[in-house]
Amino acid sequence: MPGDGRLAAARALVLAAAAALGCSSSSSSSSPPCAPSCLSSANFLSDTDVQRVIAQAVGEAQARGAPATVAVVDRVGNVLAVFQMTGARANVDILSGRGVSGGLDGVLNTVPSTQAAIAKAITGAYLSSWGNAFSSRTASQIVQEHFNPGEAQAPSGPLYGVQFSQLSCSDVNRNATQGSVGPKRSPLGLSGDPGGLPLYKNGVVAGGIGVIADGVYGLDLDVFDVDQNTDELIAVAGSAGFAPPEDIRGERITANGHSFRFVDSESIISNPANAPAFATLPGSLVAVPGYVGAAVGTGVAFGTPASGYRQAGGALGALGAFTLVDAGNAERFPPTAGAGAGALSANEVSVVLQEGLKIAQRARAQIRRPLGSAAEVSIVVVDLNGDILGLARTPDAPIFGTDVAVQKARSALLFSLPNAAALIAALPDAQYLPPSATASSISAYVAAFAGFVGAGGALDGATAWSTRALGNLHRPMYPDGIDGTPAGPLSKSFATWSPFNVGFQLDLVYNQLVKAAGAADDTTTGCTGLSMVTNGIQIFPGGLPVYRAGALVGAVGVSGDGVDQDDMVAFLGLSNAGLGNAPASMRADRLAPQGTGLRYVQCPQSPFNGSTEQNVCAGL
């Protein structure tokens, strides 16, 4: 932990950021429930807290006769403990419930239950903030072919593809050898299997709990019923005393006219107040190599250098921005010039980040409470090599958006490069575990893409691709959500598709993901074999290529709020910075594959608090 001097400096930075947010004064109707202590250095899980969470969860599992594996993490993904009850399954089956086999779907009795529990705990922590509380059930709802799942003729989930972020091979996420700084990696990315919940302390998300007892790592295909899910009910009991404020739970937040699901049932049969003593629990703490030893740890307070997130310096800090730091408290991604002639300058990078932050601070948030809150996002700029030239975030942006913003920027970059087709075609096949010894050709996506898109689809630099446009072509139905239509060229056909078998996005990282999941401790950095998308790609809006005088010079990625808000922050941030969005004649929205037009960006209606402005992205 930092010494007294570093703690004092951290407290000063936290107070400055809190003042910028309006959290340093008394709470008001527009303040989050945690005000005025949103960034207090006391908001962390102690070892006693961790023991209590585990004991409460195990008490419920005992009452149900359902031996469980329980993981607890802090807000930035440090694994604080994993407890495995006597009789709990050692491994899980990955099954979507769609009856398909391919990709990860149908991998049986291979992935350790400890890894599944950690992924679920990280999901609860990473998707949540002091303005919203989401769970792994929420994640299930937003990654399927329809939103809501099972609702015919509805578009796909708004965060379709987010499950393949936070991967263990990401160059953005940290591992246990790098100290307490986050964001930490997840062994399986983000989870859609109910049983992962955020943990709150003083109204602030401080971590997450993940439970696996039923042996199936899956998702909820039907949001219209009410499940009595064993994993989720055990997690509910574990979170007693650490539950989020009622007003920020998922069911209080809407998107596309649908409310999110937080949990289906809270009908626990134990009394968490009478949980068994930790020392008497049946089972033991277990070590998970690369993540945690067989012990109980203490979390870190978000916003202090020990967490890997603190207020930025310079012009970004003056706007209240946070940044990532290493174990020595040095900024990991300060504004930096790109490599080579004509590359982005450090000043250009800084201005793009500043202008994006200004848009976010004006923007009306989609997924936060109270209504009228500003959007909270992560913003990143990359160069033509995919190297991160700068990263800034608003203080309470959900942690998941850190890695995702980078994925979005790199995705827009890769597909807009003049040699994109050759780069992708040279990649090795994905070697699937189920069906056994089945290979999925990555190079085949290039020809499929060109054939499906037609003119403009050669991946030769003639078209500027946003992640919204790429997402349109990476859905199991095209147009998106229209049942009975063919899959987009980057997707598996719907007959073989599932959230565990999506197509190009998974195939690109598959070999390394499976290798890491099966290894005792694989800390390999690099998921894909392509340096410019080393942490994988992302296929929902918020990523745009950056042009200067019509020449591609990099890309920007934004993530953390509604997808239209992410698009707007990226698009207007670039425009206001004086750099170019792609020339209109190059943008993917001039194309109409199979007779249906693509979208490049989409900005929200009435986007700004305190303003009646509309159509703010028109004509740019």
Buried (B, 14 or more C-beta within 10 A) or exposed (E): EBEEEBBEBBBEBBBBBBEBBBBBEEBEEEBBBBBBBBBBBEBBBBBEBBBBBBBBBBBBBBBBEBBBBBBBBBBBBBBBBBBBBEEBBEBBBBBBEBEBBBBBBBBEEBBBBBBBBBBBBBBBBBBBBBBBBBBBBBBBBBBBBBBBBBBEEBBBBBBBBBBBBBBBBBBBBBBBEBBBBBBBBBBBBBBBBBBBBBBBBBBBBBBBBBBBBBBBBBBBBEBEEEBEBBBBBBBBBBBBBBBBBEEBBBEBBEBEEBBBBBBBEEEBEBEBEEBBEBEEBEBEBBEBEBBBBEEBBBBBBBBBBBBBBBBBEBBBBEBBBBBBBBBEBEBBBBBBBBEEEEBBBBEBBBBBBBBBBBBBBBBBBBBBBBEEBBBBBBBBBBBBBBBBBBBBBBBBBBBBBBBBBBBBBBBBBBBBBEEBBEBBBEBEBBBBBBEEEBEBBBBBBBEBBBEBBEEBBBBBBEBBBBBBBBBBBBBBBBBBBBEEBEBBBBBBEBEBBBBBBBBBBBBBBBBBBBBBBBBEEBBEBBBBBBEBBBBBBBBBBBBBBBBBEEEBBBBBBBBBBBBBBBBBBBBBBBBBBEBBBBEEEBBBBBBEBEEEBBBBBBBBEEBBBEEEEEEBBEEB
